[in-house]
Amino acid sequence: MVWAEVRRLYPNQFVQMKILQSHIEDSYEVIDDVAVIRSISDPKEATRELVKSKGDTLVYHTSKEEIRIKIRFTPGFRGII
């Protein structure tokens, strides 16, 4: 399901979803297609679910025009510190 359709079906609420398709623009992952798992009305529960999210599952609010996730590259350390 595309994000515009999710926004239309679940206006102004948090949605837990699985990422099906995405692409990279600059240093952001832009999500193109998702599968909705469920809507979440309680902001505290949405935060808990976001913290527990792993891999391609995330929680996002439908007030946002598009899903853009900043990609952070953490440098690895080699040798003895």
mmCIF file of the N, C-alpha and C atoms, coordinates in Angstrom:
data_MODEL
# 
_entry.id   MODEL 
# 
loop_
_atom_site.group_PDB 
_atom_site.id 
_atom_site.type_symbol 
_atom_site.label_atom_id 
_atom_site.label_alt_id 
_atom_site.label_comp_id 
_atom_site.label_asym_id 
_atom_site.label_entity_id 
_atom_site.label_seq_id 
_atom_site.pdbx_PDB_ins_code 
_atom_site.Cartn_x 
_atom_site.Cartn_y 
_atom_site.Cartn_z 
_atom_site.occupancy 
_atom_site.B_iso_or_equiv 
_atom_site.pdbx_formal_charge 
_atom_site.auth_seq_id 
_atom_site.auth_comp_id 
_atom_site.auth_asym_id 
_atom_site.auth_atom_id 
_atom_site.pdbx_PDB_model_num 
ATOM 1   N N  . MET A 1 1  ? 0.854  -1.165 0.000  1.00 0.00 ? 1  MET A N  1 
ATOM 2   C CA . MET A 1 1  ? 0.000  0.000  0.000  1.00 0.00 ? 1  MET A CA 1 
ATOM 3   C C  . MET A 1 1  ? 0.905  1.235  0.000  1.00 0.00 ? 1  MET A C  1 
ATOM 4   N N  . VAL A 1 2  ? 0.581  2.211  -0.807 1.00 0.00 ? 2  VAL A N  1 
ATOM 5   C CA . VAL A 1 2  ? 1.386  3.430  -0.844 1.00 0.00 ? 2  VAL A CA 1 
ATOM 6   C C  . VAL A 1 2  ? 1.023  4.319  0.346  1.00 0.00 ? 2  VAL A C  1 
ATOM 7   N N  . TRP A 1 3  ? 1.952  5.189  0.745  1.00 0.00 ? 3  TRP A N  1 
ATOM 8   C CA . TRP A 1 3  ? 1.793  6.013  1.932  1.00 0.00 ? 3  TRP A CA 1 
ATOM 9   C C  . TRP A 1 3  ? 0.574  6.939  1.834  1.00 0.00 ? 3  TRP A C  1 
ATOM 10  N N  . ALA A 1 4  ? 0.287  7.480  0.660  1.00 0.00 ? 4  ALA A N  1 
ATOM 11  C CA . ALA A 1 4  ? -0.873 8.365  0.503  1.00 0.00 ? 4  ALA A CA 1 
ATOM 12  C C  . ALA A 1 4  ? -2.173 7.632  0.848  1.00 0.00 ? 4  ALA A C  1 
ATOM 13  N N  . GLU A 1 5  ? -2.258 6.386  0.491  1.00 0.00 ? 5  GLU A N  1 
ATOM 14  C CA . GLU A 1 5  ? -3.452 5.594  0.803  1.00 0.00 ? 5  GLU A CA 1 
ATOM 15  C C  . GLU A 1 5  ? -3.538 5.298  2.302  1.00 0.00 ? 5  GLU A C  1 
ATOM 16  N N  . VAL A 1 6  ? -2.404 5.021  2.931  1.00 0.00 ? 6  VAL A N  1 
ATOM 17  C CA . VAL A 1 6  ? -2.377 4.797  4.387  1.00 0.00 ? 6  VAL A CA 1 
ATOM 18  C C  . VAL A 1 6  ? -2.841 6.060  5.098  1.00 0.00 ? 6  VAL A C  1 
ATOM 19  N N  . ARG A 1 7  ? -2.365 7.223  4.643  1.00 0.00 ? 7  ARG A N  1 
ATOM 20  C CA . ARG A 1 7  ? -2.758 8.498  5.253  1.00 0.00 ? 7  ARG A CA 1 
ATOM 21  C C  . ARG A 1 7  ? -4.256 8.748  5.111  1.00 0.00 ? 7  ARG A C  1 
ATOM 22  N N  . ARG A 1 8  ? -4.826 8.344  3.989  1.00 0.00 ? 8  ARG A N  1 
ATOM 23  C CA . ARG A 1 8  ? -6.259 8.533  3.760  1.00 0.00 ? 8  ARG A CA 1 
ATOM 24  C C  . ARG A 1 8  ? -7.087 7.601  4.649  1.00 0.00 ? 8  ARG A C  1 
ATOM 25  N N  . LEU A 1 9  ? -6.634 6.356  4.816  1.00 0.00 ? 9  LEU A N  1 
ATOM 26  C CA . LEU A 1 9  ? -7.375 5.378  5.614  1.00 0.00 ? 9  LEU A CA 1 
ATOM 27  C C  . LEU A 1 9  ? -7.219 5.581  7.119  1.00 0.00 ? 9  LEU A C  1 
ATOM 28  N N  . TYR A 1 10 ? -6.057 6.075  7.556  1.00 0.00 ? 10 TYR A N  1 
ATOM 29  C CA . TYR A 1 10 ? -5.765 6.250  8.987  1.00 0.00 ? 10 TYR A CA 1 
ATOM 30  C C  . TYR A 1 10 ? -5.345 7.695  9.252  1.00 0.00 ? 10 TYR A C  1 
ATOM 31  N N  . PRO A 1 11 ? -6.259 8.662  9.134  1.00 0.00 ? 11 PRO A N  1 
ATOM 32  C CA . PRO A 1 11 ? -5.870 10.068 9.289  1.00 0.00 ? 11 PRO A CA 1 
ATOM 33  C C  . PRO A 1 11 ? -5.449 10.421 10.716 1.00 0.00 ? 11 PRO A C  1 
ATOM 34  N N  . ASN A 1 12 ? -4.351 11.162 10.812 1.00 0.00 ? 12 ASN A N  1 
ATOM 35  C CA . ASN A 1 12 ? -3.869 11.736 12.069 1.00 0.00 ? 12 ASN A CA 1 
ATOM 36  C C  . ASN A 1 12 ? -3.728 10.719 13.201 1.00 0.00 ? 12 ASN A C  1 
ATOM 37  N N  . GLN A 1 13 ? -3.045 9.617  12.922 1.00 0.00 ? 13 GLN A N  1 
ATOM 38  C CA . GLN A 1 13 ? -2.773 8.617  13.958 1.00 0.00 ? 13 GLN A CA 1 
ATOM 39  C C  . GLN A 1 13 ? -1.472 7.872  13.655 1.00 0.00 ? 13 GLN A C  1 
ATOM 40  N N  . PHE A 1 14 ? -0.984 7.181  14.659 1.00 0.00 ? 14 PHE A N  1 
ATOM 41  C CA . PHE A 1 14 ? 0.217  6.367  14.492 1.00 0.00 ? 14 PHE A CA 1 
ATOM 42  C C  . PHE A 1 14 ? -0.153 5.045  13.839 1.00 0.00 ? 14 PHE A C  1 
ATOM 43  N N  . VAL A 1 15 ? 0.737  4.555  12.982 1.00 0.00 ? 15 VAL A N  1 
ATOM 44  C CA . VAL A 1 15 ? 0.506  3.296  12.285 1.00 0.00 ? 15 VAL A CA 1 
ATOM 45  C C  . VAL A 1 15 ? 1.766  2.447  12.393 1.00 0.00 ? 15 VAL A C  1 
ATOM 46  N N  . GLN A 1 16 ? 1.599  1.196  12.799 1.00 0.00 ? 16 GLN A N  1 
ATOM 47  C CA . GLN A 1 16 ? 2.710  0.248  12.800 1.00 0.00 ? 16 GLN A CA 1 
ATOM 48  C C  . GLN A 1 16 ? 2.664  -0.471 11.462 1.00 0.00 ? 16 GLN A C  1 
ATOM 49  N N  . MET A 1 17 ? 3.812  -0.552 10.789 1.00 0.00 ? 17 MET A N  1 
ATOM 50  C CA . MET A 1 17 ? 3.824  -1.129 9.447  1.00 0.00 ? 17 MET A CA 1 
ATOM 51  C C  . MET A 1 17 ? 5.120  -1.844 9.139  1.00 0.00 ? 17 MET A C  1 
ATOM 52  N N  . LYS A 1 18 ? 5.073  -2.625 8.082  1.00 0.00 ? 18 LYS A N  1 
ATOM 53  C CA . LYS A 1 18 ? 6.238  -3.344 7.580  1.00 0.00 ? 18 LYS A CA 1 
ATOM 54  C C  . LYS A 1 18 ? 6.605  -2.714 6.240  1.00 0.00 ? 18 LYS A C  1 
ATOM 55  N N  . ILE A 1 19 ? 7.892  -2.410 6.061  1.00 0.00 ? 19 ILE A N  1 
ATOM 56  C CA . ILE A 1 19 ? 8.367  -1.809 4.816  1.00 0.00 ? 19 ILE A CA 1 
ATOM 57  C C  . ILE A 1 19 ? 8.476  -2.897 3.757  1.00 0.00 ? 19 ILE A C  1 
ATOM 58  N N  . LEU A 1 20 ? 7.820  -2.675 2.621  1.00 0.00 ? 20 LEU A N  1 
ATOM 59  C CA . LEU A 1 20 ? 7.874  -3.627 1.519  1.00 0.00 ? 20 LEU A CA 1 
ATOM 60  C C  . LEU A 1 20 ? 8.836  -3.180 0.422  1.00 0.00 ? 20 LEU A C  1 
ATOM 61  N N  . GLN A 1 21 ? 8.897  -1.845 0.187  1.00 0.00 ? 21 GLN A N  1 
ATOM 62  C CA . GLN A 1 21 ? 9.774  -1.331 -0.860 1.00 0.00 ? 21 GLN A CA 1 
ATOM 63  C C  . GLN A 1 21 ? 10.245 0.065  -0.479 1.00 0.00 ? 21 GLN A C  1 
ATOM 64  N N  . SER A 1 22 ? 11.527 0.345  -0.747 1.00 0.00 ? 22 SER A N  1 
ATOM 65  C CA . SER A 1 22 ? 12.086 1.660  -0.452 1.00 0.00 ? 22 SER A CA 1 
ATOM 66  C C  . SER A 1 22 ? 13.232 1.944  -1.413 1.00 0.00 ? 22 SER A C  1 
ATOM 67  N N  . HIS A 1 23 ? 13.681 3.197  -1.412 1.00 0.00 ? 23 HIS A N  1 
ATOM 68  C CA . HIS A 1 23 ? 14.853 3.574  -2.194 1.00 0.00 ? 23 HIS A CA 1 
ATOM 69  C C  . HIS A 1 23 ? 15.642 4.620  -1.416 1.00 0.00 ? 23 HIS A C  1 
ATOM 70  N N  . ILE A 1 24 ? 16.893 4.831  -1.822 1.00 0.00 ? 24 ILE A N  1 
ATOM 71  C CA . ILE A 1 24 ? 17.791 5.761  -1.139 1.00 0.00 ? 24 ILE A CA 1 
ATOM 72  C C  . ILE A 1 24 ? 17.871 7.062  -1.937 1.00 0.00 ? 24 ILE A C  1 
ATOM 73  N N  . GLU A 1 25 ? 17.690 8.201  -1.247 1.00 0.00 ? 25 GLU A N  1 
ATOM 74  C CA . GLU A 1 25 ? 17.878 9.534  -1.813 1.00 0.00 ? 25 GLU A CA 1 
ATOM 75  C C  . GLU A 1 25 ? 18.807 10.282 -0.876 1.00 0.00 ? 25 GLU A C  1 
ATOM 76  N N  . ASP A 1 26 ? 19.955 10.702 -1.394 1.00 0.00 ? 26 ASP A N  1 
ATOM 77  C CA . ASP A 1 26 ? 20.968 11.372 -0.577 1.00 0.00 ? 26 ASP A CA 1 
ATOM 78  C C  . ASP A 1 26 ? 21.294 10.487 0.620  1.00 0.00 ? 26 ASP A C  1 
ATOM 79  N N  . SER A 1 27 ? 21.067 10.957 1.828  1.00 0.00 ? 27 SER A N  1 
ATOM 80  C CA . SER A 1 27 ? 21.350 10.139 3.010  1.00 0.00 ? 27 SER A CA 1 
ATOM 81  C C  . SER A 1 27 ? 20.054 9.722  3.710  1.00 0.00 ? 27 SER A C  1 
ATOM 82  N N  . TYR A 1 28 ? 18.980 9.571  2.937  1.00 0.00 ? 28 TYR A N  1 
ATOM 83  C CA . TYR A 1 28 ? 17.683 9.171  3.476  1.00 0.00 ? 28 TYR A CA 1 
ATOM 84  C C  . TYR A 1 28 ? 17.167 7.921  2.776  1.00 0.00 ? 28 TYR A C  1 
ATOM 85  N N  . GLU A 1 29 ? 16.477 7.078  3.548  1.00 0.00 ? 29 GLU A N  1 
ATOM 86  C CA . GLU A 1 29 ? 15.739 5.971  2.962  1.00 0.00 ? 29 GLU A CA 1 
ATOM 87  C C  . GLU A 1 29 ? 14.297 6.450  2.817  1.00 0.00 ? 29 GLU A C  1 
ATOM 88  N N  . VAL A 1 30 ? 13.803 6.475  1.599  1.00 0.00 ? 30 VAL A N  1 
ATOM 89  C CA . VAL A 1 30 ? 12.440 6.921  1.319  1.00 0.00 ? 30 VAL A CA 1 
ATOM 90  C C  . VAL A 1 30 ? 11.588 5.675  1.097  1.00 0.00 ? 30 VAL A C  1 
ATOM 91  N N  . ILE A 1 31 ? 10.528 5.547  1.880  1.00 0.00 ? 31 ILE A N  1 
ATOM 92  C CA . ILE A 1 31 ? 9.682  4.359  1.833  1.00 0.00 ? 31 ILE A CA 1 
ATOM 93  C C  . ILE A 1 31 ? 8.613  4.535  0.757  1.00 0.00 ? 31 ILE A C  1 
ATOM 94  N N  . ASP A 1 32 ? 8.511  3.556  -0.139 1.00 0.00 ? 32 ASP A N  1 
ATOM 95  C CA . ASP A 1 32 ? 7.557  3.617  -1.243 1.00 0.00 ? 32 ASP A CA 1 
ATOM 96  C C  . ASP A 1 32 ? 6.305  2.788  -0.989 1.00 0.00 ? 32 ASP A C  1 
ATOM 97  N N  . ASP A 1 33 ? 6.459  1.611  -0.415 1.00 0.00 ? 33 ASP A N  1 
ATOM 98  C CA . ASP A 1 33 ? 5.339  0.684  -0.266 1.00 0.00 ? 33 ASP A CA 1 
ATOM 99  C C  . ASP A 1 33 ? 5.403  0.034  1.113  1.00 0.00 ? 33 ASP A C  1 
ATOM 100 N N  . VAL A 1 34 ? 4.253  -0.035 1.802  1.00 0.00 ? 34 VAL A N  1 
ATOM 101 C CA . VAL A 1 34 ? 4.200  -0.607 3.150  1.00 0.00 ? 34 VAL A CA 1 
ATOM 102 C C  . VAL A 1 34 ? 3.005  -1.544 3.290  1.00 0.00 ? 34 VAL A C  1 
ATOM 103 N N  . ALA A 1 35 ? 3.062  -2.386 4.305  1.00 0.00 ? 35 ALA A N  1 
ATOM 104 C CA . ALA A 1 35 ? 1.928  -3.217 4.708  1.00 0.00 ? 35 ALA A CA 1 
ATOM 105 C C  . ALA A 1 35 ? 1.571  -2.811 6.134  1.00 0.00 ? 35 ALA A C  1 
ATOM 106 N N  . VAL A 1 36 ? 0.367  -2.316 6.331  1.00 0.00 ? 36 VAL A N  1 
ATOM 107 C CA . VAL A 1 36 ? -0.067 -1.859 7.651  1.00 0.00 ? 36 VAL A CA 1 
ATOM 108 C C  . VAL A 1 36 ? -0.316 -3.065 8.546  1.00 0.00 ? 36 VAL A C  1 
ATOM 109 N N  . ILE A 1 37 ? 0.297  -3.038 9.726  1.00 0.00 ? 37 ILE A N  1 
ATOM 110 C CA . ILE A 1 37 ? 0.068  -4.076 10.730 1.00 0.00 ? 37 ILE A CA 1 
ATOM 111 C C  . ILE A 1 37 ? -1.124 -3.681 11.593 1.00 0.00 ? 37 ILE A C  1 
ATOM 112 N N  . ARG A 1 38 ? -1.092 -2.429 12.099 1.00 0.00 ? 38 ARG A N  1 
ATOM 113 C CA . ARG A 1 38 ? -2.215 -1.929 12.900 1.00 0.00 ? 38 ARG A CA 1 
ATOM 114 C C  . ARG A 1 38 ? -2.056 -0.438 13.147 1.00 0.00 ? 38 ARG A C  1 
ATOM 115 N N  . SER A 1 39 ? -3.152 0.211  13.511 1.00 0.00 ? 39 SER A N  1 
ATOM 116 C CA . SER A 1 39 ? -3.086 1.612  13.920 1.00 0.00 ? 39 SER A CA 1 
ATOM 117 C C  . SER A 1 39 ? -2.961 1.651  15.439 1.00 0.00 ? 39 SER A C  1 
ATOM 118 N N  . ILE A 1 40 ? -2.323 2.704  15.943 1.00 0.00 ? 40 ILE A N  1 
ATOM 119 C CA . ILE A 1 40 ? -2.092 2.845  17.382 1.00 0.00 ? 40 ILE A CA 1 
ATOM 120 C C  . ILE A 1 40 ? -2.594 4.225  17.796 1.00 0.00 ? 40 ILE A C  1 
ATOM 121 N N  . SER A 1 41 ? -3.565 4.275  18.692 1.00 0.00 ? 41 SER A N  1 
ATOM 122 C CA . SER A 1 41 ? -4.146 5.556  19.099 1.00 0.00 ? 41 SER A CA 1 
ATOM 123 C C  . SER A 1 41 ? -3.402 6.205  20.264 1.00 0.00 ? 41 SER A C  1 
ATOM 124 N N  . ASP A 1 42 ? -2.769 5.417  21.111 1.00 0.00 ? 42 ASP A N  1 
ATOM 125 C CA . ASP A 1 42 ? -2.072 5.933  22.293 1.00 0.00 ? 42 ASP A CA 1 
ATOM 126 C C  . ASP A 1 42 ? -0.621 6.267  21.949 1.00 0.00 ? 42 ASP A C  1 
ATOM 127 N N  . PRO A 1 43 ? -0.194 7.540  22.094 1.00 0.00 ? 43 PRO A N  1 
ATOM 128 C CA . PRO A 1 43 ? 1.184  7.917  21.770 1.00 0.00 ? 43 PRO A CA 1 
ATOM 129 C C  . PRO A 1 43 ? 2.242  7.166  22.587 1.00 0.00 ? 43 PRO A C  1 
ATOM 130 N N  . LYS A 1 44 ? 1.946  6.867  23.844 1.00 0.00 ? 44 LYS A N  1 
ATOM 131 C CA . LYS A 1 44 ? 2.911  6.132  24.666 1.00 0.00 ? 44 LYS A CA 1 
ATOM 132 C C  . LYS A 1 44 ? 3.091  4.708  24.147 1.00 0.00 ? 44 LYS A C  1 
ATOM 133 N N  . GLU A 1 45 ? 2.004  4.079  23.749 1.00 0.00 ? 45 GLU A N  1 
ATOM 134 C CA . GLU A 1 45 ? 2.096  2.738  23.183 1.00 0.00 ? 45 GLU A CA 1 
ATOM 135 C C  . GLU A 1 45 ? 2.849  2.778  21.852 1.00 0.00 ? 45 GLU A C  1 
ATOM 136 N N  . ALA A 1 46 ? 2.621  3.827  21.060 1.00 0.00 ? 46 ALA A N  1 
ATOM 137 C CA . ALA A 1 46 ? 3.330  3.973  19.784 1.00 0.00 ? 46 ALA A CA 1 
ATOM 138 C C  . ALA A 1 46 ? 4.833  4.085  20.019 1.00 0.00 ? 46 ALA A C  1 
ATOM 139 N N  . THR A 1 47 ? 5.229  4.826  21.048 1.00 0.00 ? 47 THR A N  1 
ATOM 140 C CA . THR A 1 47 ? 6.649  4.959  21.380 1.00 0.00 ? 47 THR A CA 1 
ATOM 141 C C  . THR A 1 47 ? 7.227  3.621  21.812 1.00 0.00 ? 47 THR A C  1 
ATOM 142 N N  . ARG A 1 48 ? 6.503  2.882  22.640 1.00 0.00 ? 48 ARG A N  1 
ATOM 143 C CA . ARG A 1 48 ? 6.978  1.559  23.070 1.00 0.00 ? 48 ARG A CA 1 
ATOM 144 C C  . ARG A 1 48 ? 7.160  0.629  21.874 1.00 0.00 ? 48 ARG A C  1 
ATOM 145 N N  . GLU A 1 49 ? 6.198  0.632  20.967 1.00 0.00 ? 49 GLU A N  1 
ATOM 146 C CA . GLU A 1 49 ? 6.286  -0.228 19.785 1.00 0.00 ? 49 GLU A CA 1 
ATOM 147 C C  . GLU A 1 49 ? 7.436  0.193  18.878 1.00 0.00 ? 49 GLU A C  1 
ATOM 148 N N  . LEU A 1 50 ? 7.675  1.494  18.760 1.00 0.00 ? 50 LEU A N  1 
ATOM 149 C CA . LEU A 1 50 ? 8.788  1.980  17.943 1.00 0.00 ? 50 LEU A CA 1 
ATOM 150 C C  . LEU A 1 50 ? 10.121 1.525  18.514 1.00 0.00 ? 50 LEU A C  1 
ATOM 151 N N  . VAL A 1 51 ? 10.267 1.602  19.836 1.00 0.00 ? 51 VAL A N  1 
ATOM 152 C CA . VAL A 1 51 ? 11.512 1.172  20.481 1.00 0.00 ? 51 VAL A CA 1 
ATOM 153 C C  . VAL A 1 51 ? 11.729 -0.327 20.289 1.00 0.00 ? 51 VAL A C  1 
ATOM 154 N N  . LYS A 1 52 ? 10.652 -1.111 20.295 1.00 0.00 ? 52 LYS A N  1 
ATOM 155 C CA . LYS A 1 52 ? 10.760 -2.561 20.112 1.00 0.00 ? 52 LYS A CA 1 
ATOM 156 C C  . LYS A 1 52 ? 10.931 -2.964 18.646 1.00 0.00 ? 52 LYS A C  1 
ATOM 157 N N  . SER A 1 53 ? 10.698 -2.032 17.721 1.00 0.00 ? 53 SER A N  1 
ATOM 158 C CA . SER A 1 53 ? 10.750 -2.345 16.285 1.00 0.00 ? 53 SER A CA 1 
ATOM 159 C C  . SER A 1 53 ? 12.137 -2.796 15.863 1.00 0.00 ? 53 SER A C  1 
ATOM 160 N N  . LYS A 1 54 ? 12.168 -3.779 14.975 1.00 0.00 ? 54 LYS A N  1 
ATOM 161 C CA . LYS A 1 54 ? 13.436 -4.291 14.450 1.00 0.00 ? 54 LYS A CA 1 
ATOM 162 C C  . LYS A 1 54 ? 13.301 -4.489 12.952 1.00 0.00 ? 54 LYS A C  1 
ATOM 163 N N  . GLY A 1 55 ? 14.407 -4.348 12.257 1.00 0.00 ? 55 GLY A N  1 
ATOM 164 C CA . GLY A 1 55 ? 14.435 -4.632 10.833 1.00 0.00 ? 55 GLY A CA 1 
ATOM 165 C C  . GLY A 1 55 ? 13.558 -3.701 10.028 1.00 0.00 ? 55 GLY A C  1 
ATOM 166 N N  . ASP A 1 56 ? 12.614 -4.272 9.307  1.00 0.00 ? 56 ASP A N  1 
ATOM 167 C CA . ASP A 1 56 ? 11.784 -3.481 8.404  1.00 0.00 ? 56 ASP A CA 1 
ATOM 168 C C  . ASP A 1 56 ? 10.405 -3.146 8.974  1.00 0.00 ? 56 ASP A C  1 
ATOM 169 N N  . THR A 1 57 ? 10.261 -3.185 10.300 1.00 0.00 ? 57 THR A N  1 
ATOM 170 C CA . THR A 1 57 ? 9.014  -2.795 10.957 1.00 0.00 ? 57 THR A CA 1 
ATOM 171 C C  . THR A 1 57 ? 9.227  -1.450 11.636 1.00 0.00 ? 57 THR A C  1 
ATOM 172 N N  . LEU A 1 58 ? 8.262  -0.536 11.483 1.00 0.00 ? 58 LEU A N  1 
ATOM 173 C CA . LEU A 1 58 ? 8.394  0.766  12.118 1.00 0.00 ? 58 LEU A CA 1 
ATOM 174 C C  . LEU A 1 58 ? 7.032  1.334  12.460 1.00 0.00 ? 58 LEU A C  1 
ATOM 175 N N  . VAL A 1 59 ? 7.043  2.408  13.269 1.00 0.00 ? 59 VAL A N  1 
ATOM 176 C CA . VAL A 1 59 ? 5.833  3.129  13.651 1.00 0.00 ? 59 VAL A CA 1 
ATOM 177 C C  . VAL A 1 59 ? 6.015  4.559  13.166 1.00 0.00 ? 59 VAL A C  1 
ATOM 178 N N  . TYR A 1 60 ? 4.999  5.093  12.483 1.00 0.00 ? 60 TYR A N  1 
ATOM 179 C CA . TYR A 1 60 ? 5.100  6.435  11.910 1.00 0.00 ? 60 TYR A CA 1 
ATOM 180 C C  . TYR A 1 60 ? 3.740  7.112  12.006 1.00 0.00 ? 60 TYR A C  1 
ATOM 181 N N  . HIS A 1 61 ? 3.733  8.445  12.101 1.00 0.00 ? 61 HIS A N  1 
ATOM 182 C CA . HIS A 1 61 ? 2.478  9.191  12.208 1.00 0.00 ? 61 HIS A CA 1 
ATOM 183 C C  . HIS A 1 61 ? 2.017  9.634  10.822 1.00 0.00 ? 61 HIS A C  1 
ATOM 184 N N  . THR A 1 62 ? 0.730  9.523  10.564 1.00 0.00 ? 62 THR A N  1 
ATOM 185 C CA . THR A 1 62 ? 0.200  9.814  9.231  1.00 0.00 ? 62 THR A CA 1 
ATOM 186 C C  . THR A 1 62 ? 0.091  11.303 8.913  1.00 0.00 ? 62 THR A C  1 
ATOM 187 N N  . SER A 1 63 ? 0.477  12.168 9.832  1.00 0.00 ? 63 SER A N  1 
ATOM 188 C CA . SER A 1 63 ? 0.482  13.600 9.526  1.00 0.00 ? 63 SER A CA 1 
ATOM 189 C C  . SER A 1 63 ? 1.641  13.964 8.599  1.00 0.00 ? 63 SER A C  1 
ATOM 190 N N  . LYS A 1 64 ? 2.617  13.093 8.473  1.00 0.00 ? 64 LYS A N  1 
ATOM 191 C CA . LYS A 1 64 ? 3.789  13.344 7.625  1.00 0.00 ? 64 LYS A CA 1 
ATOM 192 C C  . LYS A 1 64 ? 3.453  13.068 6.160  1.00 0.00 ? 64 LYS A C  1 
ATOM 193 N N  . GLU A 1 65 ? 3.945  13.936 5.266  1.00 0.00 ? 65 GLU A N  1 
ATOM 194 C CA . GLU A 1 65 ? 3.677  13.808 3.829  1.00 0.00 ? 65 GLU A CA 1 
ATOM 195 C C  . GLU A 1 65 ? 4.308  12.556 3.223  1.00 0.00 ? 65 GLU A C  1 
ATOM 196 N N  . GLU A 1 66 ? 5.510  12.220 3.670  1.00 0.00 ? 66 GLU A N  1 
ATOM 197 C CA . GLU A 1 66 ? 6.199  11.034 3.165  1.00 0.00 ? 66 GLU A CA 1 
ATOM 198 C C  . GLU A 1 66 ? 7.039  10.430 4.279  1.00 0.00 ? 66 GLU A C  1 
ATOM 199 N N  . ILE A 1 67 ? 7.451  9.201  4.087  1.00 0.00 ? 67 ILE A N  1 
ATOM 200 C CA . ILE A 1 67 ? 8.286  8.528  5.082  1.00 0.00 ? 67 ILE A CA 1 
ATOM 201 C C  . ILE A 1 67 ? 9.729  8.634  4.618  1.00 0.00 ? 67 ILE A C  1 
ATOM 202 N N  . ARG A 1 68 ? 10.516 9.431  5.345  1.00 0.00 ? 68 ARG A N  1 
ATOM 203 C CA . ARG A 1 68 ? 11.942 9.606  5.062  1.00 0.00 ? 68 ARG A CA 1 
ATOM 204 C C  . ARG A 1 68 ? 12.707 9.302  6.345  1.00 0.00 ? 68 ARG A C  1 
ATOM 205 N N  . ILE A 1 69 ? 13.586 8.331  6.278  1.00 0.00 ? 69 ILE A N  1 
ATOM 206 C CA . ILE A 1 69 ? 14.358 7.916  7.447  1.00 0.00 ? 69 ILE A CA 1 
ATOM 207 C C  . ILE A 1 69 ? 15.816 8.260  7.208  1.00 0.00 ? 69 ILE A C  1 
ATOM 208 N N  . LYS A 1 70 ? 16.389 9.050  8.100  1.00 0.00 ? 70 LYS A N  1 
ATOM 209 C CA . LYS A 1 70 ? 17.798 9.437  7.998  1.00 0.00 ? 70 LYS A CA 1 
ATOM 210 C C  . LYS A 1 70 ? 18.668 8.207  8.219  1.00 0.00 ? 70 LYS A C  1 
ATOM 211 N N  . ILE A 1 71 ? 19.593 7.986  7.306  1.00 0.00 ? 71 ILE A N  1 
ATOM 212 C CA . ILE A 1 71 ? 20.517 6.859  7.428  1.00 0.00 ? 71 ILE A CA 1 
ATOM 213 C C  . ILE A 1 71 ? 21.756 7.351  8.157  1.00 0.00 ? 71 ILE A C  1 
ATOM 214 N N  . ARG A 1 72 ? 22.066 6.715  9.257  1.00 0.00 ? 72 ARG A N  1 
ATOM 215 C CA . ARG A 1 72 ? 23.256 7.077  10.034 1.00 0.00 ? 72 ARG A CA 1 
ATOM 216 C C  . ARG A 1 72 ? 24.298 5.994  9.880  1.00 0.00 ? 72 ARG A C  1 
ATOM 217 N N  . PHE A 1 73 ? 25.485 6.423  9.530  1.00 0.00 ? 73 PHE A N  1 
ATOM 218 C CA . PHE A 1 73 ? 26.594 5.490  9.421  1.00 0.00 ? 73 PHE A CA 1 
ATOM 219 C C  . PHE A 1 73 ? 27.471 5.668  10.650 1.00 0.00 ? 73 PHE A C  1 
ATOM 220 N N  . THR A 1 74 ? 27.594 4.627  11.447 1.00 0.00 ? 74 THR A N  1 
ATOM 221 C CA . THR A 1 74 ? 28.448 4.699  12.627 1.00 0.00 ? 74 THR A CA 1 
ATOM 222 C C  . THR A 1 74 ? 29.799 4.094  12.279 1.00 0.00 ? 74 THR A C  1 
ATOM 223 N N  . PRO A 1 75 ? 30.853 4.840  12.522 1.00 0.00 ? 75 PRO A N  1 
ATOM 224 C CA . PRO A 1 75 ? 32.177 4.313  12.185 1.00 0.00 ? 75 PRO A CA 1 
ATOM 225 C C  . PRO A 1 75 ? 32.559 3.162  13.109 1.00 0.00 ? 75 PRO A C  1 
ATOM 226 N N  . GLY A 1 76 ? 33.178 2.167  12.553 1.00 0.00 ? 76 GLY A N  1 
ATOM 227 C CA . GLY A 1 76 ? 33.659 1.046  13.353 1.00 0.00 ? 76 GLY A CA 1 
ATOM 228 C C  . GLY A 1 76 ? 35.091 1.308  13.797 1.00 0.00 ? 76 GLY A C  1 
ATOM 229 N N  . PHE A 1 77 ? 35.419 0.880  14.975 1.00 0.00 ? 77 PHE A N  1 
ATOM 230 C CA . PHE A 1 77 ? 36.772 1.050  15.490 1.00 0.00 ? 77 PHE A CA 1 
ATOM 231 C C  . PHE A 1 77 ? 37.549 -0.241 15.311 1.00 0.00 ? 77 PHE A C  1 
ATOM 232 N N  . ARG A 1 78 ? 38.790 -0.094 14.886 1.00 0.00 ? 78 ARG A N  1 
ATOM 233 C CA . ARG A 1 78 ? 39.644 -1.258 14.713 1.00 0.00 ? 78 ARG A CA 1 
ATOM 234 C C  . ARG A 1 78 ? 40.860 -1.106 15.614 1.00 0.00 ? 78 ARG A C  1 
ATOM 235 N N  . GLY A 1 79 ? 41.338 -2.203 16.066 1.00 0.00 ? 79 GLY A N  1 
ATOM 236 C CA . GLY A 1 79 ? 42.534 -2.166 16.894 1.00 0.00 ? 79 GLY A CA 1 
ATOM 237 C C  . GLY A 1 79 ? 42.213 -2.040 18.366 1.00 0.00 ? 79 GLY A C  1 
ATOM 238 N N  . ILE A 1 80 ? 43.230 -1.691 19.132 1.00 0.00 ? 80 ILE A N  1 
ATOM 239 C CA . ILE A 1 80 ? 43.093 -1.586 20.583 1.00 0.00 ? 80 ILE A CA 1 
ATOM 240 C C  . ILE A 1 80 ? 42.903 -0.125 20.950 1.00 0.00 ? 80 ILE A C  1 
ATOM 241 N N  . ILE A 1 81 ? 41.946 0.100  21.818 1.00 0.00 ? 81 ILE A N  1 
ATOM 242 C CA . ILE A 1 81 ? 41.681 1.474  22.265 1.00 0.00 ? 81 ILE A CA 1 
ATOM 243 C C  . ILE A 1 81 ? 42.188 1.642  23.666 1.00 0.00 ? 81 ILE A C  1 
# 
